Amino acid sequence: MQTAQLTAENVINHHLQALGQNDLAEVMESYTEESEIWTQNGIIAGKDAIASFFTYAFTLFPKDKTSLEIKKMIAKKDKVYLVWTADSPVINVSFATDCFEVKDGKIIWQSVAFQATQK
């Protein structure tokens, strides 16, 4: 993907595809060492911590056994807002929201909040 032609929406769509494939290397292509993910449990900063976050997430949302539905996507300039739900053999997410800020084709800031029930 050429970063000169990337919109924030394109970056996030690519990110979502990589997540759906549990492709950690491809997911991490969207982040930099300065990237941060803000969660209800605190801030996750840097590529190593973000990789650990997604490695754990992949155990909750196994490839080919998870249904993810994007309920709403709003994209404007360098920002993207998502509302989504997901269901897997491990967890049910009845409501979740992510916000992203994208710069030069990379996610520099993300927030996530969700309502989930373990199975």
C-alpha positions as CSV (number, residue, x, y, z in Angstrom):
1,M,0.0,0.0,0.0
2,Q,1.4,3.4,-0.9
3,T,1.0,5.8,1.9
4,A,0.7,8.8,-0.4
5,Q,-2.7,7.5,-1.6
6,L,-4.0,6.2,1.8
7,T,-7.0,7.8,3.4
8,A,-7.7,7.1,7.1
9,E,-10.7,5.0,6.0
10,N,-8.5,2.9,3.7
11,V,-5.9,2.4,6.5
12,I,-8.7,1.2,9.0
13,N,-10.3,-1.1,6.4
14,H,-6.9,-2.7,5.8
15,H,-6.4,-3.0,9.5
16,L,-9.8,-4.7,10.0
17,Q,-9.0,-7.2,7.2
18,A,-5.7,-8.1,8.9
19,L,-7.5,-8.4,12.3
20,G,-10.0,-10.8,10.7
21,Q,-7.2,-13.0,9.5
22,N,-5.4,-12.9,12.9
23,D,-2.4,-11.6,11.0
24,L,-0.2,-10.0,13.6
25,A,2.5,-8.9,11.2
26,E,0.0,-7.1,9.0
27,V,-1.8,-5.6,11.9
28,M,1.4,-4.2,13.2
29,E,2.2,-2.6,9.8
30,S,-0.5,0.0,10.8
31,Y,1.3,1.2,13.9
32,T,4.5,3.0,14.8
33,E,6.7,2.9,18.0
34,E,4.9,6.2,19.0
35,S,1.4,4.8,18.5
36,E,-0.9,4.5,21.5
37,I,-4.1,2.6,22.2
38,W,-6.2,3.9,25.0
39,T,-8.5,1.3,26.7
40,Q,-10.7,1.1,29.7
41,N,-7.8,-0.6,31.4
42,G,-5.2,2.1,30.6
43,I,-2.8,3.2,27.8
44,I,-0.9,0.7,25.6
45,A,2.1,2.4,24.0
46,G,4.7,1.2,21.6
47,K,4.8,-1.6,19.1
48,D,5.8,-4.4,21.5
49,A,2.9,-3.6,23.9
50,I,0.5,-3.2,21.0
51,A,1.6,-6.5,19.6
52,S,1.0,-8.2,23.0
53,F,-2.5,-6.6,23.1
54,F,-3.4,-8.0,19.7
55,T,-1.8,-11.4,20.4
56,Y,-4.2,-11.7,23.4
57,A,-7.1,-10.3,21.4
58,F,-6.6,-13.1,18.8
59,T,-7.2,-15.7,21.6
60,L,-10.6,-14.1,22.2
61,F,-11.5,-13.8,18.6
62,P,-10.2,-16.9,16.8
63,K,-9.9,-16.7,13.0
64,D,-12.8,-18.3,11.1
65,K,-14.8,-18.7,14.4
66,T,-15.6,-15.0,15.0
67,S,-18.4,-12.9,13.6
68,L,-17.7,-9.2,13.5
69,E,-20.2,-6.7,12.4
70,I,-19.3,-3.0,11.8
71,K,-22.5,-1.2,12.8
72,K,-21.3,2.3,11.9
73,M,-18.1,3.8,10.4
74,I,-17.6,7.6,10.2
75,A,-14.4,8.8,8.5
76,K,-13.3,12.4,8.1
77,K,-9.8,13.5,7.2
78,D,-7.4,11.7,9.6
79,K,-10.1,10.4,12.0
80,V,-12.3,7.2,11.9
81,Y,-15.0,6.2,14.4
82,L,-16.4,2.7,14.6
83,V,-19.2,1.0,16.4
84,W,-19.1,-2.8,16.3
85,T,-20.2,-6.1,17.8
86,A,-18.6,-9.5,17.7
87,D,-19.2,-13.0,18.8
88,S,-16.8,-15.9,19.1
89,P,-16.7,-19.2,21.0
90,V,-14.8,-17.4,23.8
91,I,-16.5,-14.0,24.1
92,N,-19.5,-11.9,23.1
93,V,-19.1,-8.2,22.6
94,S,-22.6,-6.7,22.6
95,F,-21.3,-3.1,22.0
96,A,-17.9,-1.6,21.2
97,T,-16.5,1.6,19.8
98,D,-13.1,2.4,18.4
99,C,-11.7,5.8,17.5
100,F,-8.6,6.2,15.3
101,E,-6.3,9.0,14.3
102,V,-4.2,8.2,11.2
103,K,-1.1,10.1,10.0
104,D,1.0,9.2,7.0
105,G,-0.8,5.9,6.6
106,K,-0.2,4.8,10.2
107,I,-2.5,4.6,13.3
108,I,-1.0,7.0,15.7
109,W,-3.8,7.0,18.3
110,Q,-6.7,4.6,18.9
111,S,-9.2,4.3,21.7
112,V,-11.4,1.3,22.3
113,A,-14.2,0.7,24.8
114,F,-16.5,-2.3,24.9
115,Q,-19.2,-4.3,26.8
116,A,-18.2,-8.0,26.7
117,T,-19.3,-11.3,28.3
118,Q,-16.9,-14.3,28.5
119,K,-18.5,-17.6,27.5
